[in-house]
């Protein structure tokens, strides 16, 4: 059986209701969560066919195998139903596809001008900024912290919160709301361009990031 994890990629994030639709793949079991309630309430679910469900839980002996301490939460389920209706009624998957194309085009124009930003990857409004890793003596110590330093710069210079991926600290992940405005996307790209223009080398990026962290650490006066 084919089991797909669409906990992050599902519910419109990549420009289709589920990312597997891009490849015309229909899984036997589909796992969903995170955006299932629109971020209002924790909930997760898996979807499968009636045949598979009955095979797993269709007897009296197996009927209670699929249990959960917090399962059947009516508030979470109500939030999920409302979120699904909103995603479908407002066609947020299509909106994510359109916004994602605009966002990616603008980000790629920045990557074309700054060698530190190696590649833009992803679909819809689930994108990754991959920063080049170098091996020369000056940058060896900081090459694996580039994305983290860019995130620090974006926070302290432009009040924008972003994170690097846990699997690769040199990739900044971008997953804005599906109804994000073009103005907000422009704000991010303009801020990123300013940060890269200000810090064209790894050494400069490391130095200025250290200054920002010291300047903004808790308890330190900014006067």
Protein Blocks (a to p, Z undefined) as FASTA:
>chain_A
ZZddfklmgghlnopablklmnopacfbdcdehjlnnomagcddddddfklmmmmmmpfk
lmmmpgcfkgoilklmmmmmmmmmmmmmnommlmmmmmmmmmmmmmmmmmmmmmklmbac
dehjbdcddddddfbfklmmmmmmmmmmmmmmmmmmnopacdddfklmkbccddddfkbc
fklmmmmmmmmmmmmmmmmbfklmmmmmmmmmmmmgghiafZZ
